[in-house]
Amino acid sequence: MSKLDELYRLHRLLDGRRTGLSRAALIGEHGFSRSTLTRLIADLRDKLGAPIVNDRDRGGYRYDTADGRHPLPGLWFTPAELLALVTLKHLLTHLEPGLLDDHLRPLQTRIDKLLQSNHLGAGEAAQRIRLLSIASRHKNPRHFQAVAHAVLQRHRLRIDYYNRERDQTSQREISPQRLVHYRDNWYLDAWCHDKKGLRIFAVECIRTVEPLTKPAKAVAESTLNRELASAYGIFAGRPHATAVLRFTAQRARWVAEETWHPEQKSGWLEDGRYELRLPYSDERELLMDILKYGPDVEVAEPVELCEAVRNLLETAASQYRCGEGTGSDSEPGDE
């Protein structure tokens, strides 16, 4: 264990105690050697300014403060905490480049020094963690920063928002509530003052953003979850139906380990298939996820969802007339 680890361990033993720890207990019960304990106490007192005293009336060494607590200056983490911090920074850098750079830059030098002193391999995260981003859509980083700032500072925004389905752009005044990272893309849960209701906005579809001085309308988290997160996928709305999906025994080896929705119900059927029940509101995203399993899934209920899947499969099949009327058997110049 390094000197820093030992110092941190002693601090944790003392921090918040109203009764002290004797030298005998620190050596016998907690495993400090006499020389190490003497050095650590001196370092806490002389180098870090800790108000450590040997109060024999209260049982030994303690911090001489009203509540027995004393925050150490600077960054003091265990090796596991340091490694988690540098790993988290690496993950965020890849999920959203530049998102926390300005906030973490003042700490980066200190973190690197601590990691090096503990031989934790600070440089390994970039080489040993691989993140694959699929179908991540490009967005304006300035717009993202403005949205994130409004979410945290609780003020309104005026945005120009592009609707892909209608191919139209409209202006909205919104009260941002929270950011959601879903399937490699960012979404904004917000109260729309124009529509007078909660809406979900894809951040990459925000074309312009203007911060407003008005405070954001507050919406309870329970309301956000009920209105925007209770149905399947990213589409808003309370569930109005339950999809019953039955997967083949082979595909079930994967699906049985997956969570599709927090309120899902699932179980194995007698014939080895796996049944999954999901509440949904808007069928569009659910249809895409069902279709990717092809013949390995059956929609048992409701009938409307089953018909929608069948119609999509028939439309897709009609586009695959391989070799029919394409001239693929003709030799160059035959025509």
N, C-alpha and C positions, 0 to 999 in steps of 0.2 A: 504494500500500500504506500502511495506517495506521501510526501510531507503535506501537500495540500489536502489530500483525503483525510489524513489524521487530524489536521487542524479543523476541517469541516466536521468531522465526527465529534470532536470535543465540543465544538460550538453547539451542535445539535443536542448533545447531552445536557448542556447547561442552559440553553435558551428556553425561557418560559418556566423555569423551576423556581419555586418560592422557598424550597429548602435546598441546602447545598449538597454536593457530592464530596465525600472525603477522599483524600489522596489514596487511602487504602482501598476504597471501593473502585476508584478509577484504575488502579493498578491491578487489583485482584479480580474484580468482576468484569471490567471492560478491557483489560488486556494491554493497557499502556505501560511501557517500560518507564522506570524512574527518570532516566535522562530525557526521554522523549517528552514525558509529561511536563517536566521542568521547562524545556524549550518551548513547548506549545503554549503554556501559560504565559511565558515571557513574550512570545510573539503576539498573542491576543492582546495583552496589556500594552506593550510598548510600540508595536508596529501598526496595530489596527485600532488602538484606542479603546479597547473593550473595558468596561468598568468591572473587571473580574476581581473578586475579593475572596479571601479565605475566612469565612464567617463560622467560627467554631460553634457559636451559639445556635446556628441554624444548620449545622451538619457538615460544613465544608465549603468548597468552592461554589460560587454562584455569581450571577450578574447583579450588581448593586443598583437595581432600578425598581420602580414601583411594582411592575408586573413581572419582574424577572426576565424580561426580554431585552435583546440588544441586536438590532440589525447590523450585520457586517457591511462595511463600505464596499462598493464595487459589485462585481458579479461573482457570486460564490455558489457553485453548483457541484453536485456529485458528478462523477464520470458519466453515469447513465443519463443524467439530465443534460449534460453538455452534448453528448452524442445525439440525444433526441433533438436538441435545439438545432444543431448543424444539419441534421437529416431533414427536419421540418423546413429549414430555410431552403435546402436543396429542392424539396418537393414543391414548395411554393414558387421557386424561381422557374421551374419547368411548367407548373400549372398556369402561372400568370407572371411572365417575366416583368421585373421592375415594380411589382405591386408593393413590396415591403423594403425595397432597396434604401429609400430615403430614411426610413425609420430604423433599420438595422445597421446602416453604415457606421454610425458612431460606436456601435458595440462590436463591430466585426473584428477590429484589431485585438481587443481584449479577449474575445472568444477564441480567436486563433492562438493567442499566447497560452491561454489556459489549456486548450486542446493539445498543443505541442508539449506543454509541461507534463501532461498526463499520458502522453504517447497514445492518444486515442485515434490517430489517423484522420485528422481533419480533412485531408485531401482525398480520402478514399471514397467519400460519398458520391462525388461526381462520376467516378469510374465504376463504382459497385452498385449503383442504383440506376435501373433503366426504366424510364417511363415512356409508354407508347400512347400517343394522342391520335385518336381516329375521329375524323369528321369534325374537328375543331374549326369553327368559323372565325374569319378575321374580323376584328373590331378595332375601333379607334381607341388607342390607349388613353388619350386625353378625356374622352367621354367616359371611359371606365373609371378613371380616377375621380372625375366629377361626381359620378353616381355613387362610388364608394364613400366619398367624403360626405355627400348628402345623407347617406344611410346612417353614418356614424354621428354626424353633427346635427341630425334631425331637422333639416330644412327642406323646403319644397324645391322642385325643379320645373322648368318649362322645357319640353322636348318636342322635336319633330320626329315622329315615329313612322317607320315604313312598315306597312302590312303586306307581306309577300303574297298572301292568298288573294287579296283584292288588288294588288299592285298599286297601292295608294299610300300617300304620306299625309298624316294629319298632325296638328299641333295639340299637345296635351299639357295640362298642369297637373302634376302628380306629387304625392307625398310618399317618398321611398320608405319601405318598411324593412326589407332585408334582401341580401344577395344570395342567390342559390347557384351552386356549381353542379351542373347535371349533364352527364354524358359529354364531358369535355367542352361544355359551353356554359356561359354565365347568363342568368336570368334575374330580373328584378321584380320582386313582389312589391306592389305599390297601390295606394289608393288613388284612383283617377277622379279628379274633381270635376272633369267634364262629363264623364259617364256616371259619376256618383256611385262608384263601386270599386271593389278590388279587382285588379288586373295583373297579369303576368306579362312582362315585357322582355323580349330577347335583347340583350345589351347591344349586340352587333347591329340591330335594326334601328338604333337611336342615331339619327342623322345629325342633329344639333342638340346641344344641351346648354341651358342658361340657369345658373343658380339664382334662386329667389330668396329674399330676406324673410319671407313668411315662414313661421314654424310649421313643421310637418304635422299633419293630422295623425294622432296616435291610434293604432289599432292593436287590440290585445292579441298576444301570440296564439291564444286558444282559438280566436276568430280566424286568424291567418291559416292555422292548420286545418280548421274545419272547412273553410271556403276554398283554400288553394292546395291543400296537401292531403286531403282525405281520399281522393280518387286516384286511379292508376296513372302514372306518368306525370308529365309536366303540365298537362292541360288542367285548367281550373274547373271548379264546379263540384258540388256534392255528388257522391255516387248515386246513380239511379238504377243500376243493374249489377249483377254478379256474373262474371265470366267463369264458366267451368271448362277447364282445359284438361285433356287427358293425353299424356305423353307415352310413347312406346317404352317398353322395358329398357331398351338400350339407351335411349335419350334420357330416360329418368335418372341414369347414373350421374348426369351433370345437373339436371334441373332440380333434383331433390336437395341439392346442396345450396341452391340459390334462393335469395329473398327478392321477390318481385314487388312486394308491397307489405308494409308493416302489419296490415290487418288480414293478410292472406290466410287461408285455411288449406291444408293439404293432407294427403294420405295415400297409402298404397292400396291398389285394387287387387282382388283375388287373382286376376290373370297376369299380375306382374307389372301392369301399367301404373302410372303415377298421376293422381288427380290434383289439380291446383285450382283454387277458387279465389277470384280477385274482384274487388269492387271497382267499378269504373264509371266515368261520366261521359267523356268524349272517347269514341272508339278509334280515332285515327292512329294514335301511337300504339295502342294495343294491337291493332291490325298489322302494323309493320312488324311487331315482335312475333306475332303468331306466324306470319308468312315466312319468316326466316327459318322456321323449323320444318317447313314443307310437309312431307308425308309422315313425319314423326310426331305430329300433334293432331288431335281431333277437338273441334269446338263442340262440346255437348250441349251447352246452354249459354245464352238464350238463342232462340231461333233466329232473331234478327242479326246477331253477330255471326252465326253460322252462315247465313245467306250472304252477308257482306264478304266473308272470306271466300266463299265459293265463287261469287261474282268476280272478285279480283283475280282468283286463280284461273278462271275461264278466260278473262280478258288477257291475262299474261300468256296463257297457252296459245291464244289466237295469234300472238305475235311470233310464235316459233314454228314456222312452216319451213323447216330447214330443207333447202334444196328445191323448194317448189317455186317455179316462176322467177328464179333469180338468175337464170342463165349460167349457173355454176358448172353445168356439164358441157357448155359450148367451148369450142376452141377459138382462139383469137382469129378474127377475120371471117368467121362463119356467116356473120350478118351481112 
